[in-house]
Amino acid sequence: MGKTEDKEVRVNNLDQMHLSIISAITIALLFWVGTTLNGNQIELSKLQVKVAELSSELRQATSYDHEVQIRVEELEKYVAVLEGLVKEKR
């Protein structure tokens, strides 16, 4: 019976060692996944901020473009009036 008990003790120790190794690997993987997810969330937040900035810039550019278009139309009308006055004086 002594040899059987020794084998059981060795198997139990081996099982505990395997369990410890598997636990360490699992913890390392969970830590890696958590770190990766955290990094991805940070990058996603940065991208969301950049999209908001670009959206704001686009609205400003569109507004400015609209103002420039109105000003160009006003200048075209003014030039047409001036051309009409020049033709009348000839």
C-alpha positions as CSV (number, residue, x, y, z in Angstrom):
1,M,0.0,0.0,0.0
2,G,3.0,2.3,0.5
3,K,3.8,2.4,-3.2
4,T,0.2,3.2,-4.1
5,E,0.0,6.1,-1.7
6,D,3.3,7.5,-3.0
7,K,1.9,7.3,-6.5
8,E,-1.3,9.1,-5.4
9,V,0.8,11.8,-3.6
10,R,2.9,12.3,-6.7
11,V,-0.2,12.4,-8.9
12,N,-1.9,14.9,-6.6
13,N,1.3,17.1,-6.5
14,L,1.5,16.8,-10.3
15,D,-2.2,17.8,-10.6
16,Q,-1.7,20.7,-8.3
17,M,1.3,21.8,-10.3
18,H,-0.7,21.6,-13.6
19,L,-3.5,23.5,-12.0
20,S,-1.2,26.2,-10.8
21,I,0.4,26.5,-14.3
22,I,-3.1,26.6,-15.9
23,S,-4.2,29.2,-13.4
24,A,-1.1,31.3,-14.0
25,I,-1.6,31.1,-17.8
26,T,-5.3,32.0,-17.4
27,I,-4.6,35.0,-15.2
28,A,-1.9,36.2,-17.7
29,L,-4.4,35.8,-20.6
30,L,-7.1,37.7,-18.7
31,F,-4.6,40.5,-17.9
32,W,-3.5,40.7,-21.5
33,V,-7.1,40.8,-22.8
34,G,-8.0,43.5,-20.2
35,T,-5.0,45.6,-21.2
36,T,-5.8,45.2,-24.9
37,L,-9.5,46.1,-24.4
38,N,-8.5,49.1,-22.3
39,G,-6.0,50.2,-25.0
40,N,-8.7,49.8,-27.6
41,Q,-11.2,51.8,-25.6
42,I,-8.7,54.7,-25.3
43,E,-8.0,54.6,-29.0
44,L,-11.8,54.6,-29.7
45,S,-12.2,57.6,-27.5
46,K,-9.5,59.4,-29.3
47,L,-11.1,58.6,-32.6
48,Q,-14.5,59.8,-31.3
49,V,-12.9,63.1,-30.3
50,K,-11.3,63.5,-33.7
51,V,-14.6,62.8,-35.5
52,A,-16.3,65.5,-33.3
53,E,-13.5,67.9,-34.2
54,L,-13.7,67.2,-37.9
55,S,-17.5,67.5,-37.8
56,S,-17.2,70.9,-36.1
57,E,-14.6,72.0,-38.7
58,L,-16.9,70.8,-41.5
59,R,-19.8,72.8,-40.1
60,Q,-17.6,75.9,-39.9
61,A,-16.2,75.4,-43.4
62,T,-19.7,74.9,-44.8
63,S,-20.9,78.0,-43.0
64,Y,-17.9,80.0,-44.3
65,D,-18.5,78.6,-47.8
66,H,-22.1,79.7,-47.7
67,E,-21.1,83.2,-46.5
68,V,-18.5,83.5,-49.3
69,Q,-21.1,82.3,-51.9
70,I,-23.5,85.0,-50.7
71,R,-20.8,87.6,-50.9
72,V,-19.8,86.5,-54.4
73,E,-23.4,86.8,-55.5
74,E,-23.7,90.3,-54.1
75,L,-20.4,91.3,-55.8
76,E,-21.7,89.9,-59.1
77,K,-24.9,92.0,-58.8
78,Y,-22.8,95.1,-58.0
79,V,-20.5,94.5,-61.0
80,A,-23.6,94.1,-63.2
81,V,-25.0,97.4,-61.9
82,L,-21.6,99.1,-62.6
83,E,-21.4,97.6,-66.1
84,G,-24.9,99.0,-66.7
85,L,-23.9,102.4,-65.6
86,V,-20.8,102.3,-67.8
87,K,-22.9,101.4,-70.8
88,E,-25.3,104.2,-70.1
89,K,-22.5,106.8,-70.0
90,R,-21.2,105.8,-73.4
